[in-house]
Amino acid sequence: MIVDDEPGVRALLRDTLSIAGFDVIEATDGMSALTLMRTNQPQLAVIDINMPLMDGFELVERLRSTNNLIPVLMLTAREDKSDIARGLKIGADDYVIKPFGIEELVLRIRAILRRSYKSATAPAVLSCGPITIDDDQHCVTFNGQVIDLSPTEYRLLQILMEKKGRVLSKKLLLDEVWGITFESESTVTDTYISYLRKKFHRDGFDGIKTIRGVGFSIQEPKQG
């Protein structure tokens, strides 16, 4: 689903994504997007921030408030880092700044969608201390309590737990989770690690470790 009030941008996105093999539906603002979602179930939404009636921030907030975890890629003409941080904080999975490169946009969309697919070699149930991931049920629990995660948070935690005890570089995580295969100074990994810590570092558990200058690791609690 493309949500943008500019006809030219919608046309560009529609043609680009159609050529790339995607089926596309369009909405001109947040309100019409919500209406469309009542009868359609898109796998991903590309949402512009600056729109009339309901901007992109409010649309994402409304979706997440109803537990709609559709992956979201936000489009913004703003380079203000506070806007980018706000988008990620309220539940967006990635963002692209206008003007954007078509190849990069498609790459990022494919990376987000890839997170929805189960790895054929990964075990269905993963555990680390009080955390359990049941991938068949797409359910994460902490000491038996269900924890709601965005698709990106889920994928990041899953990668960490699949390689429990190993130190994973930012480069590897950017590739595995965000599909960023080129050199990048992006801090998105640090941002999402902080989100996971806010949800799981409690009741004596602090297993998501930063190894300075190297990357991140999730580790079993020390015994005794």
Kinemage of the C-alpha trace (Angstrom):
@kinemage 1
@onewidth
@group {chain A} dominant
@subgroup {mainchain}
@vectorlist {calphas} color= white
{ca met a 1} P 0.000 0.000 0.000
{ca ile a 2} L 1.242 3.460 -0.977
{ca val a 3} L -0.022 6.333 1.189
{ca asp a 4} L 0.959 9.736 -0.216
{ca asp a 5} L -0.967 12.892 -1.108
{ca glu a 6} L 1.259 13.786 -4.081
{ca pro a 7} L -0.055 12.243 -7.354
{ca gly a 8} L 3.387 12.339 -8.956
{ca val a 9} L 5.013 10.447 -6.097
{ca arg a 10} L 2.210 7.862 -6.051
{ca ala a 11} L 2.573 7.338 -9.807
{ca leu a 12} L 6.341 6.896 -9.519
{ca leu a 13} L 5.993 4.432 -6.648
{ca arg a 14} L 3.158 2.547 -8.353
{ca asp a 15} L 5.072 2.120 -11.608
{ca thr a 16} L 8.346 1.231 -9.855
{ca leu a 17} L 6.818 -1.341 -7.528
{ca ser a 18} L 4.634 -2.833 -10.271
{ca ile a 19} L 7.707 -3.364 -12.470
{ca ala a 20} L 9.433 -4.949 -9.454
{ca gly a 21} L 6.602 -7.480 -9.240
{ca phe a 22} L 4.451 -6.061 -6.444
{ca asp a 23} L 0.671 -5.608 -6.465
{ca val a 24} L -0.062 -2.021 -5.425
{ca ile a 25} L -3.021 -0.218 -3.881
{ca glu a 26} L -3.015 3.519 -3.166
{ca ala a 27} L -4.380 5.953 -0.607
{ca thr a 28} L -4.129 9.757 -0.669
{ca asp a 29} L -4.020 10.268 3.112
{ca gly a 30} L -4.127 8.469 6.435
{ca met a 31} L -7.924 8.392 6.718
{ca ser a 32} L -8.407 6.786 3.307
{ca ala a 33} L -5.614 4.321 4.123
{ca leu a 34} L -7.455 3.166 7.252
{ca thr a 35} L -10.645 2.794 5.232
{ca leu a 36} L -8.871 0.720 2.577
{ca met a 37} L -7.360 -1.542 5.217
{ca arg a 38} L -10.832 -2.598 6.322
{ca thr a 39} L -11.244 -4.523 3.067
{ca asn a 40} L -7.597 -5.119 2.092
{ca gln a 41} L -4.683 -6.711 3.912
{ca pro a 42} L -1.496 -5.291 2.415
{ca gln a 43} L 1.796 -6.923 3.391
{ca leu a 44} L 3.581 -3.571 3.717
{ca ala a 45} L 2.741 0.134 3.747
{ca val a 46} L 4.880 2.923 2.267
{ca ile a 47} L 3.683 6.008 4.166
{ca asp a 48} L 4.547 9.659 3.577
{ca ile a 49} L 4.873 11.828 6.693
{ca asn a 50} L 3.477 15.145 5.399
{ca met a 51} L -0.177 14.609 4.433
{ca pro a 52} L -3.462 16.452 5.025
{ca leu a 53} L -6.224 15.194 7.348
{ca met a 54} L -3.951 12.647 9.029
{ca asp a 55} L -0.174 12.692 8.702
{ca gly a 56} L 2.061 9.640 8.546
{ca phe a 57} L 2.966 9.750 12.230
{ca glu a 58} L -0.674 9.673 13.323
{ca leu a 59} L -1.468 6.897 10.854
{ca val a 60} L 1.302 4.670 12.209
{ca glu a 61} L 0.286 5.474 15.800
{ca arg a 62} L -3.325 4.493 15.040
{ca leu a 63} L -2.245 1.248 13.394
{ca arg a 64} L -0.018 0.270 16.308
{ca ser a 65} L -2.648 1.264 18.886
{ca thr a 66} L -4.978 -1.356 17.364
{ca asn a 67} L -2.155 -3.945 17.357
{ca asn a 68} L -1.874 -3.768 13.567
{ca leu a 69} L 1.783 -4.724 13.038
{ca ile a 70} L 1.884 -4.246 9.258
{ca pro a 71} L 5.483 -3.412 8.276
{ca val a 72} L 5.887 0.309 7.544
{ca leu a 73} L 8.431 2.191 5.443
{ca met a 74} L 8.146 5.947 5.988
{ca leu a 75} L 8.888 8.537 3.305
{ca thr a 76} L 10.020 11.942 4.450
{ca ala a 77} L 11.355 15.093 2.844
{ca arg a 78} L 12.697 16.063 6.235
{ca glu a 79} L 16.243 15.260 7.273
{ca asp a 80} L 15.600 16.233 10.882
{ca lys a 81} L 16.866 13.297 12.948
{ca ser a 82} L 14.133 13.899 15.519
{ca asp a 83} L 11.506 13.100 12.856
{ca ile a 84} L 13.339 9.931 11.889
{ca ala a 85} L 13.698 8.914 15.536
{ca arg a 86} L 10.015 9.598 16.163
{ca gly a 87} L 8.997 7.432 13.207
{ca leu a 88} L 11.083 4.504 14.430
{ca lys a 89} L 9.925 4.972 18.018
{ca ile a 90} L 6.219 4.771 17.166
{ca gly a 91} L 6.706 1.574 15.200
{ca ala a 92} L 7.957 2.261 11.672
{ca asp a 93} L 10.366 -0.369 10.382
{ca asp a 94} L 12.507 1.835 8.147
{ca tyr a 95} L 12.528 5.203 6.411
{ca val a 96} L 13.683 6.746 3.133
{ca ile a 97} L 14.393 10.452 2.661
{ca lys a 98} L 13.063 12.197 -0.452
{ca pro a 99} L 14.392 12.432 -3.091
{ca phe a 100} L 15.124 8.728 -2.962
{ca gly a 101} L 16.805 6.268 -5.290
{ca ile a 102} L 14.418 3.729 -6.795
{ca glu a 103} L 16.886 0.867 -6.378
{ca glu a 104} L 17.406 1.658 -2.693
{ca leu a 105} L 13.654 1.892 -2.098
{ca val a 106} L 12.966 -1.509 -3.653
{ca leu a 107} L 15.910 -3.014 -1.739
{ca arg a 108} L 14.571 -1.724 1.562
{ca ile a 109} L 11.043 -2.951 0.809
{ca arg a 110} L 12.306 -6.424 -0.068
{ca ala a 111} L 14.398 -6.482 3.120
{ca ile a 112} L 11.375 -5.607 5.262
{ca leu a 113} L 9.234 -8.253 3.564
{ca arg a 114} L 11.987 -10.840 3.959
{ca arg a 115} L 11.657 -10.502 7.728
{ca ser a 116} L 8.172 -11.987 7.481
{ca tyr a 117} L 9.464 -15.255 6.062
{ca lys a 118} L 10.547 -18.049 8.307
{ca ser a 119} L 14.053 -19.426 7.854
{ca ala a 120} L 13.870 -23.051 6.761
{ca thr a 121} L 16.875 -23.980 8.902
{ca ala a 122} L 15.969 -22.047 12.035
{ca pro a 123} L 14.395 -23.982 14.919
{ca ala a 124} L 10.739 -23.168 15.552
{ca val a 125} L 11.314 -22.485 19.273
{ca leu a 126} L 14.262 -20.461 20.597
{ca ser a 127} L 15.017 -19.618 24.211
{ca cys a 128} L 17.470 -17.546 26.215
{ca gly a 129} L 16.911 -17.211 29.945
{ca pro a 130} L 13.343 -15.992 30.451
{ca ile a 131} L 12.808 -15.213 26.725
{ca thr a 132} L 11.158 -17.692 24.359
{ca ile a 133} L 10.335 -17.268 20.666
{ca asp a 134} L 7.793 -19.674 19.139
{ca asp a 135} L 8.157 -18.939 15.444
{ca asp a 136} L 5.288 -21.231 14.412
{ca gln a 137} L 2.953 -19.107 16.536
{ca his a 138} L 4.960 -15.909 15.900
{ca cys a 139} L 4.873 -15.395 19.657
{ca val a 140} L 7.477 -14.011 22.065
{ca thr a 141} L 7.194 -14.488 25.820
{ca phe a 142} L 9.143 -13.304 28.871
{ca asn a 143} L 8.661 -15.601 31.865
{ca gly a 144} L 5.468 -16.781 30.175
{ca gln a 145} L 4.117 -13.273 29.538
{ca val a 146} L 3.430 -12.454 25.889
{ca ile a 147} L 5.494 -9.483 24.659
{ca asp a 148} L 4.299 -7.467 21.653
{ca leu a 149} L 7.067 -6.708 19.158
{ca ser a 150} L 7.130 -4.910 15.832
{ca pro a 151} L 8.236 -7.041 12.838
{ca thr a 152} L 11.700 -5.451 12.984
{ca glu a 153} L 12.073 -5.999 16.740
{ca tyr a 154} L 10.979 -9.613 16.267
{ca arg a 155} L 13.472 -10.264 13.463
{ca leu a 156} L 16.359 -8.640 15.358
{ca leu a 157} L 15.641 -10.663 18.506
{ca gln a 158} L 15.286 -13.820 16.415
{ca ile a 159} L 18.697 -13.318 14.760
{ca leu a 160} L 20.340 -12.669 18.140
{ca met a 161} L 18.760 -15.793 19.651
{ca glu a 162} L 19.527 -18.004 16.655
{ca lys a 163} L 23.192 -17.143 17.266
{ca lys a 164} L 22.971 -16.998 21.065
{ca gly a 165} L 26.322 -16.430 22.754
{ca arg a 166} L 27.990 -15.197 19.573
{ca val a 167} L 28.937 -11.568 18.970
{ca leu a 168} L 27.167 -10.260 15.860
{ca ser a 169} L 28.594 -7.233 14.084
{ca lys a 170} L 26.465 -4.239 13.167
{ca lys a 171} L 27.263 -4.959 9.519
{ca leu a 172} L 25.853 -8.481 9.796
{ca leu a 173} L 22.726 -7.270 11.589
{ca leu a 174} L 22.149 -4.472 9.053
{ca asp a 175} L 22.313 -7.102 6.314
{ca glu a 176} L 20.200 -9.767 8.030
{ca val a 177} L 17.518 -7.471 9.452
{ca trp a 178} L 17.417 -4.400 7.195
{ca gly a 179} L 18.910 -5.724 3.964
{ca ile a 180} L 21.609 -3.040 4.007
{ca thr a 181} L 24.561 -4.726 2.291
{ca phe a 182} L 26.636 -1.592 1.698
{ca glu a 183} L 28.827 0.341 4.123
{ca ser a 184} L 26.565 2.438 6.320
{ca glu a 185} L 26.867 4.734 9.322
{ca ser a 186} L 23.249 4.017 10.250
{ca thr a 187} L 22.458 3.946 13.972
{ca val a 188} L 19.216 2.023 13.431
{ca thr a 189} L 20.728 -1.139 14.987
{ca asp a 190} L 21.572 0.722 18.210
{ca thr a 191} L 18.068 2.201 18.257
{ca tyr a 192} L 16.357 -1.182 17.986
{ca ile a 193} L 18.698 -2.817 20.493
{ca ser a 194} L 17.583 -0.111 22.949
{ca tyr a 195} L 13.932 -0.954 22.201
{ca leu a 196} L 14.549 -4.642 22.975
{ca arg a 197} L 16.344 -3.782 26.215
{ca lys a 198} L 13.396 -1.654 27.367
{ca lys a 199} L 11.103 -4.653 26.896
{ca phe a 200} L 13.328 -7.459 28.180
{ca his a 201} L 15.870 -6.047 30.632
{ca arg a 202} L 13.919 -6.558 33.829
{ca asp a 203} L 13.431 -9.038 36.663
{ca gly a 204} L 17.207 -9.437 36.862
{ca phe a 205} L 17.727 -10.241 33.175
{ca asp a 206} L 20.202 -8.096 31.219
{ca gly a 207} L 21.379 -10.535 28.574
{ca ile a 208} L 21.485 -8.238 25.521
{ca lys a 209} L 25.114 -7.142 25.551
{ca thr a 210} L 27.040 -4.460 23.669
{ca ile a 211} L 30.596 -5.399 22.787
{ca arg a 212} L 32.126 -1.994 22.129
{ca gly a 213} L 33.601 -1.611 18.674
{ca val a 214} L 32.362 -5.050 17.607
{ca gly a 215} L 28.606 -5.520 17.878
{ca phe a 216} L 25.916 -7.167 20.000
{ca ser a 217} L 25.181 -10.512 21.615
{ca ile a 218} L 22.446 -12.160 23.645
{ca gln a 219} L 23.681 -14.368 26.458
{ca glu a 220} L 22.208 -16.770 28.983
{ca pro a 221} L 22.048 -15.429 32.561
{ca lys a 222} L 25.001 -16.385 34.726
{ca gln a 223} L 24.214 -19.170 37.168
{ca gly a 224} L 24.543 -18.628 40.896
